[in-house]
Amino acid sequence: MYSENGTEIARGNTTASYTLKTTTEEDFGKFNCTAENPDGKAAHLMELKKAVRPGPPRNVAANKTCKEIILKWQHPLDNGGMMIRNYIITVFLKWQATEH
């Protein structure tokens, strides 16, 4: 595996790997990965996208009973470039003073 300037960055008989540490915006974008040997050549174009904060959940609704609250929502329109694996639910109790 070679960089754009021709420097070898990885070598292998059947597989090779390279870890790209992203530090600047220029590290994201399209990469052309090419493997070749005396019998042929194969190339694959891939894109490294920067993950950003996803949009808010849509259509949030709460169904309240005396025993439970059931929350429902839909995924955000924009997932920020990554699959959303879970949501964090935070509950705050609001106490009200009474005269008794």
C-alpha positions in Angstrom: 0.0 0.0 0.0 1.5 3.3 -1.0 0.6 6.9 -0.2 0.1 9.6 -2.9 3.8 10.5 -2.9 4.8 6.9 -3.5 5.9 6.0 0.1 5.0 2.4 1.0 2.7 2.4 4.0 1.6 -1.3 4.2 2.5 -4.6 2.7 1.0 -8.1 2.8 0.6 -11.4 0.9 -3.2 -11.6 1.0 -4.2 -8.6 3.2 -2.9 -5.3 4.3 -4.3 -2.7 6.6 -3.6 0.9 7.3 -5.1 3.1 10.1 -5.6 6.7 9.1 -5.7 9.0 12.1 -7.9 12.0 11.2 -6.6 15.2 12.6 -7.8 17.8 10.0 -10.7 18.3 7.7 -8.4 17.4 4.7 -8.2 13.8 6.1 -11.8 13.2 5.1 -12.9 12.6 1.6 -12.6 10.0 -1.2 -9.7 7.4 -1.3 -8.8 5.1 -4.1 -7.5 1.8 -2.8 -5.6 -0.3 -5.3 -4.2 -3.8 -5.0 -2.0 -5.2 -7.7 0.3 -8.1 -8.4 1.9 -9.6 -11.6 -1.4 -11.2 -12.5 -3.6 -8.1 -12.3 -4.9 -5.1 -10.5 -8.1 -4.2 -8.6 -9.2 -0.8 -7.3 -12.0 0.3 -5.0 -13.1 3.9 -4.4 -14.2 4.6 -0.8 -15.3 7.7 1.1 -14.3 8.6 4.6 -17.1 10.9 6.1 -16.8 13.0 9.2 -19.5 12.2 11.8 -21.3 15.2 13.2 -24.0 15.6 15.8 -27.3 14.1 14.6 -30.5 16.0 14.4 -33.1 15.8 17.2 -35.6 12.9 17.4 -38.8 13.6 15.5 -42.4 13.3 16.6 -41.7 12.7 20.3 -44.8 11.7 22.2 -45.5 10.6 25.8 -48.4 8.4 26.9 -48.8 8.9 30.7 -50.8 6.7 33.1 -50.7 6.5 36.9 -48.1 3.7 36.6 -45.9 4.5 33.7 -44.9 6.8 31.0 -44.3 5.4 27.5 -42.2 7.5 25.2 -42.2 7.2 21.4 -40.2 8.9 18.8 -38.9 8.6 15.2 -35.3 8.7 14.1 -33.9 12.1 13.2 -33.9 13.1 9.5 -30.1 13.6 9.7 -28.2 10.9 11.5 -24.9 12.9 11.4 -23.2 10.4 9.2 -23.3 7.5 11.6 -25.9 4.9 12.6 -27.7 5.8 15.8 -27.3 2.8 18.1 -29.2 4.1 21.2 -30.8 7.1 22.9 -30.2 8.5 26.3 -33.4 9.2 28.2 -33.1 11.6 31.2 -36.0 12.0 33.7 -36.4 14.9 36.0 -39.0 14.8 38.8 -40.7 18.1 39.4 -42.0 18.4 43.0 -44.7 20.8 43.9 -45.3 22.0 47.5 -48.8 21.5 48.9 -50.4 23.0 52.0 -51.0 19.7 53.7 
